[in-house]
Amino acid sequence: MGTKILTSSSQGFEIECKEIHDSWGRVNQLVRSLATKSKIERQQIRETYKAMYGEDITSFLERMCISSDQRNEAKIGSKVFAALSLWMVHPHERDAIVAKEALEQGDTNYRALVEIFVGRKSSHIMLIKQAYQSRFRRQLDQDIINLEPPHPLQKILVALAASHKAHQADVSQHIAKCDAKRLHEAGEGGSGASEEAVVLEILSKRSIPQMKLTLSSYKHIYGHEYTMKLKKGNSREFEDSLKTVIKCMCNPPNYYAKALYASIRGTTADRGALTRVMMSRADVDMDEIQGMFKKKYEMELRDAICESIPSGDYRDFLVALATKTTAS
């Protein structure tokens, strides 16, 4: 076999890659090696591993997961391999996988989809759609449109998907004030159905930063949050769905702290929220989420995890993400 050539960007991780390759059966070694790495470091490790062994590190982790299942080890054991495999792919690849899993569930996991379409930049959404099509040979937007039965969050997601294609990069105070006025007038004078139509139209044409400015302008002009005056004629489902989206959009640390707490305590049907949120926010705003979690629940996030998750490699992985600073 010819010697693999390492790129300059991948040099320096050869020893770690060898330790990972030789760690079969020693999951704690994998957790220590990978959980604390930054996005760039993970990418470089993935490139180095592929250059050294001719195999994607995610394939190596998936084989370990299958082996764990075949040995009838505790389900929590294979869970850490699956989590590590997701951790090592590019964020847009991970989001594509999360989106597919959300859509495949019998009861569609709309929250996972909302977190993607609200919490990612338009350039990232484009990469997610490309990864989704490449991996699953399907169109993400079309799969959302085709969901049955219809759901208010489905309508909102379709609008958000359109917004990522159409919006301008810059935000406008003038547009924000005009949209705030339209929302107010629709709420005051129109039916619930007409207000819903206005909301969906605005969501489909504005970027997330522009929508945040609109909601801020609404509060400044009318003295209260927009969600406080949603038309009584709206279906309760649409109102609740819109509030979920707005909370995720306008106050991510609070939204994610609540999602983590509910998942840790087992009070939500969204059983994958803990792993999903920890991985998606670890490189973004985990410091802020930890601070909000402590403020709301008077305990550290890592302590809440240790109290509720059985000891082992999976818990160690989650704790490592919980204590990982956003800058690292």
C-alpha positions in Angstrom: 0.0 0.0 0.0 1.4 3.4 -0.9 2.0 6.0 1.8 -0.8 8.4 2.3 0.0 12.1 1.9 -1.2 14.3 4.6 -2.2 17.9 3.8 -0.5 20.7 5.8 -3.8 21.5 7.4 -4.1 18.0 8.7 -0.6 17.5 10.1 -0.3 17.4 13.8 -3.2 15.0 14.5 -1.5 11.8 13.4 -0.8 10.6 17.0 -4.4 11.3 18.0 -5.7 9.5 15.0 -3.6 6.4 15.8 -4.9 6.4 19.3 -8.5 6.6 18.0 -7.8 3.8 15.5 -6.4 1.7 18.3 -9.1 2.5 20.8 -11.5 -0.3 19.7 -13.6 -1.2 22.8 -12.2 1.7 24.8 -15.0 4.3 24.4 -13.7 6.6 27.1 -10.5 7.1 25.0 -12.7 8.2 22.1 -14.7 10.6 24.3 -11.5 12.2 25.7 -10.0 12.5 22.2 -13.0 14.0 20.4 -15.6 15.6 22.7 -13.5 18.7 23.5 -12.3 19.4 20.0 -13.4 22.5 18.0 -15.2 22.3 14.7 -11.9 23.0 12.8 -10.0 20.4 14.9 -12.7 17.8 14.2 -12.5 18.5 10.5 -8.7 18.2 10.6 -8.9 14.9 12.5 -11.4 13.6 10.0 -9.1 14.5 7.1 -6.0 13.1 8.8 -7.8 9.8 9.7 -9.0 9.3 6.2 -5.5 10.0 4.8 -3.9 7.6 7.3 -6.4 4.7 7.1 -8.4 5.2 3.9 -11.6 5.3 5.9 -13.9 8.1 7.2 -13.7 8.2 10.9 -17.5 8.3 11.0 -17.5 4.8 9.3 -15.1 3.6 12.0 -17.5 4.9 14.7 -20.5 3.4 13.0 -18.8 0.0 12.9 -18.1 0.3 16.6 -21.8 1.1 17.2 -22.8 -2.0 15.2 -20.3 -4.2 17.1 -21.7 -2.9 20.4 -25.2 -3.8 19.3 -24.2 -7.3 18.2 -22.6 -7.9 21.6 -25.9 -6.9 23.2 -24.2 -4.2 25.3 -26.4 -1.7 27.0 -28.3 0.6 24.6 -26.5 3.6 26.2 -23.2 2.1 24.9 -24.2 2.2 21.2 -25.8 5.6 21.8 -22.4 7.2 22.5 -21.0 5.8 19.2 -23.9 7.3 17.3 -23.5 10.6 19.1 -19.7 10.7 18.4 -20.3 9.9 14.7 -22.7 12.8 14.4 -20.3 15.0 16.3 -17.5 14.3 13.8 -19.4 15.3 10.6 -19.7 18.8 9.3 -22.5 20.7 11.0 -24.5 20.9 7.7 -24.2 17.1 7.3 -25.3 16.7 10.9 -28.3 18.9 10.3 -29.3 17.0 7.2 -29.2 13.8 9.2 -31.2 15.3 12.0 -33.8 16.7 9.6 -34.2 13.3 8.0 -34.7 11.6 11.3 -37.2 14.3 12.4 -39.2 13.7 9.2 -39.1 9.9 9.5 -40.6 9.8 13.0 -44.2 8.7 13.2 -45.0 11.9 15.0 -42.8 14.5 13.0 -40.3 16.2 15.3 -41.1 19.8 14.2 -39.0 21.3 17.0 -35.8 19.8 15.5 -36.7 21.2 12.1 -37.6 24.7 13.6 -34.2 24.8 15.3 -32.5 24.2 11.9 -34.5 26.7 9.9 -34.5 29.4 12.6 -31.0 28.9 14.0 -28.9 28.6 10.8 -27.7 31.2 8.4 -29.0 31.0 4.8 -25.6 29.9 3.5 -25.7 27.0 6.0 -29.3 26.1 5.0 -28.2 25.8 1.4 -25.4 23.4 2.4 -27.9 21.4 4.5 -30.2 21.0 1.5 -27.3 19.9 -0.7 -26.1 17.4 1.9 -29.7 16.1 2.3 -30.1 15.6 -1.4 -26.7 14.0 -1.7 -27.2 11.6 1.2 -30.9 10.8 0.8 -31.6 11.5 -2.9 -34.5 13.7 -1.8 -35.4 17.4 -1.6 -35.7 18.6 2.0 -38.2 21.4 1.1 -40.4 19.0 -0.8 -40.4 16.4 2.1 -41.6 19.2 4.4 -44.4 20.2 2.0 -45.5 16.6 1.7 -45.9 15.9 5.4 -49.2 14.4 6.5 -51.3 15.3 8.3 -51.0 19.1 7.8 -49.6 21.0 10.8 -49.3 24.8 11.6 -45.5 24.4 12.0 -45.4 22.8 8.6 -46.8 26.0 7.1 -44.3 28.1 9.1 -41.3 25.9 8.0 -42.4 26.2 4.3 -42.4 30.0 4.8 -39.0 29.9 6.5 -37.5 27.7 3.7 -38.7 30.3 1.2 -37.2 33.1 3.2 -33.8 31.6 3.1 -33.9 31.7 -0.7 -35.4 35.2 -1.2 -34.2 37.6 1.5 -31.6 40.4 1.3 -28.5 40.2 3.5 -29.0 43.6 5.0 -31.6 44.5 7.5 -33.8 47.6 7.2 -35.4 49.6 10.0 -37.9 51.0 7.6 -39.1 47.5 6.5 -39.2 46.4 10.1 -41.5 49.3 11.1 -43.8 48.6 8.1 -44.0 44.9 8.8 -44.7 45.6 12.5 -47.5 47.9 11.4 -48.9 45.2 9.1 -48.8 42.6 11.9 -50.6 45.1 14.3 -53.3 46.0 11.7 -53.9 42.3 10.9 -54.3 41.5 14.5 -56.6 44.4 15.3 -58.9 44.5 12.2 -58.6 41.1 10.5 -59.8 37.6 11.2 -57.5 35.0 12.6 -57.1 33.5 9.2 -56.1 36.8 7.6 -53.5 37.4 10.4 -52.1 34.0 9.8 -51.8 34.8 6.1 -49.9 38.0 6.9 -47.6 36.3 9.3 -46.7 33.5 6.8 -46.2 36.1 4.0 -43.8 38.1 6.1 -41.9 35.0 7.3 -41.5 33.9 3.7 -39.9 37.2 2.6 -37.7 38.2 5.5 -34.5 37.0 6.9 -34.2 35.8 10.5 -32.3 39.0 11.5 -34.9 41.1 9.7 -37.7 39.3 11.5 -36.0 39.8 14.8 -35.8 43.5 14.1 -39.5 43.6 13.1 -40.5 41.9 16.4 -38.3 44.4 18.3 -39.9 47.3 16.4 -43.3 46.0 17.2 -42.6 46.0 21.0 -41.1 49.4 20.7 -44.0 50.9 18.9 -46.9 49.1 20.6 -45.5 48.6 24.1 -45.8 44.8 24.2 -44.6 41.6 22.6 -46.3 40.6 19.4 -47.2 37.2 20.7 -49.4 38.8 23.5 -51.8 40.1 20.9 -52.2 37.1 18.5 -55.7 37.2 17.2 -58.2 35.2 19.3 -59.6 33.7 16.0 -56.3 32.0 15.3 -56.3 28.3 15.9 -54.6 27.5 19.2 -52.2 25.2 17.3 -51.0 28.0 15.0 -50.6 30.4 18.0 -48.6 27.9 20.0 -46.5 27.0 16.9 -45.7 30.6 16.2 -44.7 31.3 19.8 -42.3 28.3 19.6 -40.7 29.8 16.5 -40.5 33.3 17.9 -38.9 32.0 21.2 -36.3 30.1 19.3 -35.7 33.1 17.1 -35.5 35.9 19.6 -34.1 34.3 22.8 -32.1 31.2 21.8 -30.3 30.7 25.2 -33.7 30.6 27.0 -35.3 28.4 24.4 -32.5 25.9 24.5 -32.1 25.9 28.3 -35.8 25.0 28.6 -35.4 22.3 25.9 -32.4 20.8 27.7 -34.1 20.9 31.1 -37.3 19.1 29.8 -35.2 16.5 28.0 -32.9 15.9 31.1 -36.0 15.5 33.3 -37.8 13.4 30.9 -40.9 15.7 30.7 -40.9 15.9 26.9 -41.7 13.5 24.1 -38.7 14.9 22.2 -36.3 12.3 23.5 -33.4 13.3 21.1 -33.4 16.9 22.2 -30.6 16.5 24.7 -28.0 15.1 22.3 -29.2 17.2 19.4 -29.1 20.5 21.3 -25.8 19.8 23.0 -24.1 19.1 19.7 -25.7 21.8 17.6 -25.0 24.6 20.2 -21.6 23.5 21.5 -19.7 25.6 19.0 -22.2 28.4 19.0 -23.6 29.7 22.3 -23.1 27.0 24.9 -21.7 29.5 27.4 -24.9 31.6 27.2 -27.1 28.5 27.5 -25.2 27.4 30.5 -25.6 30.8 32.1 -29.4 30.8 31.4 -29.8 27.3 32.6 -28.2 28.2 35.9 -30.3 31.3 36.2 -33.6 29.5 35.5 -33.0 26.3 37.4 -30.4 27.3 40.0 -28.0 24.5 39.1 -25.2 23.9 36.6 -26.1 22.1 33.4 -23.4 19.5 33.9 -24.8 18.8 37.4 -28.3 18.3 36.0 -26.9 15.9 33.4 -25.0 13.9 36.1 -28.1 13.7 38.3 -30.3 12.3 35.6 -28.1 10.4 33.1 -26.6 7.0 34.2 -22.9 7.1 34.7 -20.9 6.0 31.7 -19.3 7.1 28.4 -22.5 8.8 27.1 -22.8 10.9 30.2 -19.1 11.8 30.0 -19.6 12.9 26.4 -22.5 15.2 27.3 -20.7 16.6 30.3 -17.7 17.4 28.1 -20.0 19.3 25.7 -21.7 21.1 28.6 -18.3 22.3 29.9 -16.9 23.1 26.5 -16.4 26.8 26.0 -17.9 28.2 22.8 -14.5 29.6 21.7 -12.8 26.2 22.0 
